[in-house]
């Protein structure tokens, strides 16, 4: 994929849940988890739509998890709190 010349983003969600969206989640290239990480499917969908619009993680692998399951700040400067 990296040699394709295409723009891509690999989204690696934590354990997916069917729960209500959290309204806040962490996304970044290298998150530090403190608990068993989870994320609502609706939050992942919202992140993907936001990424399509803003292209913050082009040609990168991104982890996404519920805010409460991530320790401190994301380990990379490109992490964001939504």
TATALIN-V78737 format. One record per residue. N is the residue number from 1. PHI is phi as a letter, one per 20 degrees, with the letter a starting at -180 (999 if undefined). Layout:
N PHI
N PHI
This chain:
1 999
2 f
3 e
4 f
5 n
6 e
7 e
8 b
9 b
10 e
11 d
12 d
13 f
14 f
15 f
16 f
17 c
18 e
19 f
20 f
21 f
22 e
23 m
24 c
25 b
26 d
27 c
28 a
29 f
30 b
31 e
32 d
33 e
34 d
35 c
36 f
37 f
38 c
39 b
40 f
41 g
42 f
43 f
44 f
45 f
46 f
47 f
48 f
49 f
50 f
51 f
52 f
53 e
54 d
55 l
56 e
57 c
58 f
59 m
60 c
61 d
62 c
63 e
64 c
65 b
66 g
67 g
68 f
69 d
70 d
71 e
72 l
73 e
74 g
75 f
76 d
77 f
78 e
79 f
80 b
81 d
82 d
